């Protein structure tokens, strides 16, 4: 099985995107449409031939776009930011903009505007953008540009900053900082309610200003959060994958951004990981060792056969990390998550 990040899709990935771009980014008023992210992950790991079969299993979860409200323009965009009623308006705006300008120029303009609100949509907004950017870096074509427009539009509409968080004394490593994250008080329900209860987080990344150091720290964070899932994922098997997949979406976008945006990207990614950890981490970790050591190909096959969208995306991140603890964490995700029906 081919697992290299080639995106050699024979057009099947593009067909899947075109199929998906008739659908909105959410269902049931809040839940994210994960299909564009999953089909990109499959294509990136040589599995483009399976994207339509996976979509056939997932398609009952797809819904139409909401109605348009009013066009988003260069003059009124700030007032439309964070308004989920404007998802279609925002997607229209980025479709027009990306038709007029190079996509990296658009990304560089909008990334700092959107970055403070990457927590909207339970971080799926930035995750979808990260998948879209990776696809465009591999090959630029119309369906992939359209996917970036959809991703940025979703992010803008669900833009949700985190405010009122006190920085605690930091730790020297990402692992130690994650261990120091205090859990929120019990009784808060839903992602938004739990996010609002996050009041204190270690200040692990706040002092970093050098771009290369920011990249190194972000790489360390992705590795630490991926490894941590093996022992802590049982706290909430679905939501805790975002502690790894959200910062990895940021990491895979860095090379498409100006270097001066790398440190702010690290800061936002750390808050995302730490907040998800505070919101969902279990009271105690558990020891975990997979029954057998598996190759990356075998781990990917298990994830695809399992089918759950979060499992596939977490496995995609684990394959990026690539070491044995990361692969074990992906196996753990398969074992504790409900499969796609």
N, C-alpha and C positions, 0 to 999 in steps of 0.2 A: 504493500500500500504506500502510495506517495504522500508524504507529509510535509514537503517543503512548501514555503510560502511563494508559490509561483503564480497563482491566479490564472493558470492556463485552463480556461473554462470552456473553450469551444462554443462560447456564446450562451451556455446554459445559465450562468450566473446573471448575465444581462437580461435574459428572458425572465428569470425569476424576479429581478428588480422591476421590470416593466409590469409584470403581473401584480407586484406588491404596491406599485405606485398609484394604483386605483383605490387603495385602501388608506385609511387614516392611521396615525401613529398610536392610537389608543382604542380601548374598548371598555364598555361598561362605565364610561365617564371618567376613568382614571388609570386603569391597568394598561401597561405599555404593550404595544405590538412588537414582539421580539424578532419577528421573522426576518426583517432585513439584516439584522445583526447575525443571526444564525446562518443564513445562506452565505454571507460574506465569510464567516469563519469556516464553513465547509469548503467553499471555493479556495480559500487561502491554504488549506491543507490537502488540496488535491482531490476533494470530494464533490466537485461540481456536478458530477453525474447523479448525485443523490439529492440535489436541492429540491427538485420538483416532487419527489416522493415524500420528502420531509414536509414540504408545504401542503401536500394533500392531507397529511395528518393534522396540520395546524390550522387549516383554512377556516374552520368553524369559529376560530377566535378573532377573525378579521372583521372589521366594520368599515363603513364608508366614512369619508371625511365629513366633518361638521360643515354647516353652511358658512358662506362668506359673510363677513360683517361690513368691512370697509377696507380699502387698500391701505397697506403699510407703505409709507413713503420715507424719504430721507428727512423730511421735516417732522413727521409725527411718530417715528418709531419708538421713541423713549416712552411715550404714553401707552403704547401697545405692548411693551415688554412685560412678560409675566402674566399676560391675559390669555388663559387657555381657550377662551371663546374665539381667539384670533388665530388658531392653528393654521387654518387654510389660508388666511390672509398673509401670514408669515411665510408659508411655503411658497405662495405666489411671489412674494417679494424676493426671496432668495433665488427662485427660478429665473426671474428677470435679471437679477444682479449677476448671477453666474453665466448668463448668456452674453453679458456685456463685458465682463472683466475676467482675467485669469483667476482660477479658483484659489491659488495661494494668496493672491492679493486680497480677495474677499475674506479668506480665513484670517489673515493677519489683521484686518480691520475689525472683524467681529469677535475674534477670540477674546480679547481683553474686555469687551462689553459683556460677553456671555459668561465668562469664567466665574465671576462671583455668584452666579445663579446655577451652577452645575448640579446642585442638589435637587432641583426640580425633577419631577417624574422619577423619583427614587434613583437618581443618577443615571437613568437610562438615556437621558438626553445627551450627555457627554459620551457615553458608551457608544451610542449609535454614530455620533460624529467620528469617534476614533476608528470605527470599522469603515466608515465611508472614506476617510482619509487614506487608510491603508490600501483600500481598493484603488483609489486614484493614483497613489504612488506607484502601483504596479502597472496600471494601464488607464489612460484617460480616454473616456468615450462618453456618449450622451447619457446612457442609463446610470453610469457611475456619477456623473455630474449631477444628475437629477436626484440621486440618493443623497448627495451632500446637501442639496437644497432642502430636501425633506428633513434631514437630520438637524440642520441649523434652524429650520423653521420650528421644529418641535421644541428645540432647546429654548429659542426665544419666547415661545408661547408659554412654556412651563418654567421659565426663569424664576428661581427662588433662592435668594441669598440666605446665609446663616448669619445671624446677628446675636449680640449679647453674650458671646462666649468668652469666658475668662481663661487666659493662658496660665497653665500650671508650670512648675519647674520642669524643664525638659529632660530628656534622657539622651544618652550618647548614640544609641542604635535604634533602628526602627522597631526591632523586636521588643526592646525594653520600653520604648514609648508606647507601643500597643498594650503591653502588660500593665502600664501605668494609667491607661484610660479608665476613668471611673464610670461605672454603669449608671444609667439614668434611674430615677426612682420608678418603682413598679406602678402599673395602672394606666399608663399612656397607651393609646390604641392607634394603629395606623402609622404609616411612615411620617406623615406631616405632624401628627400629634407627638410622636416620639422625637422627631427632629427638633421640635419646639422645646422639648424638655432637656436638650443637650445644653449644659451651662458651663462646663469646665472640661478643657482638653489640654493635654501636655503640649507645650510649645516647641515641638521637636524640629520643625522646619522653618520657623519664622525668621531666623537670622540669616538664612542662606541668600546670597545675592549673586554669586558667581554662577554663570550658566552651566559650566561643566560640572561644578559641584552639585547643582540642582539636578542634572541628569543622573549623576551617580546616586544621589539620595533617592530619586524617584525609582530608579532601578532596584535599590535596596528595599524600598517600601513595597514594591510589587512582589518581590521575592518573599519578604517577611509575611505579608498578608496571605499569599498563596500557601506557604507552608503552614501558617496558623490555622487554616481552614480544617486541616486534618484532625486537629485536637479540639477545635472550638466550633466547628460548623454545625454541630448538633444543637447549638443554641437557637438557630433558625436557619435551616439548610438553604432556603432560597435567598433570603435577604443578605446573609453574610457573604455570599459570593461577590457582592458589589464592593466589599472592602478591598478586593483585589482587582476586579474587572474595571472599576472606575479609574483608579490610578493608572492601570495599564493602558486604557484608552488615551489618557493624557500622554503617557510615555511614548506611545507609538505615533503621536502627532507632533512631537517636538521638532523633528527634522523638517517638517513642513512649515514651521513657524520661525519668525525672527528670534535670534538668540536672547534678546532682551525680554522675551515673554516666557523663557524657560523657568526662571525663579518664581514668578507669580503662579505659574502652572503647578509647580511643586507645592506651593503653599496651599492652593485650593485643593489639590489632590490629597494632601495630608489631612486636611479638615474632613474631607469626604470619608476617607478610610477610618479615621478616628471616630467620627460621628456614627457611622454604621456599627463600629465596634461597640461604642457606648450604648447604642440602641438595642442591640440584639445578642451580644455575647452572653454565653452561659455563665452560671455562677462558678462552675469549676470546669477545667479542661478534662479530657479523657485521653488516656494513652491509645495510640493507634499505630498499627503496622499492617499493611496489606498482606493477604494470605500468600501472595507470590509477587516477585519483582517482574513488572511488565515493561515491555518496550513502549516507546511513544506511539507506535502504530497500533499496538494492542490496546492502549489506553484510549486512543481516539476511537477505535472500533467499538469499544464498550460504551463510550459516551454517545456515539451516533445511534447505536442500537437502542440505548435507553431512551433517547429522543427528547428529554426535557430541555427546554431552551436555555435555562440557566446552567445546567450541567454541561451542555455543549460549549457555551461561551466561557465558563470557568475552565474547562479543559483546554480551550484555545489559549487562555492566559497561562495555564500550567505548562503547555507546550512551548510558549515563549520563554518561560523561566528555564525549563528544560532539564532540571536536575531531578534526582530520585525522590527527594521529599515533595517536590511539586507534582510529580506524576502520582505519588501516593495520595496526595490531597485530592487529585482529580478522581482517583478510584473511590476515595471516601465520599465524594459528592455523588457518584453513581449509586453507592450503597445506601445513602441516607435520604435520597430525594425520590419523590414519586415520579414514575416514568410518564412520558407523554402517552395519552391514551389514543 
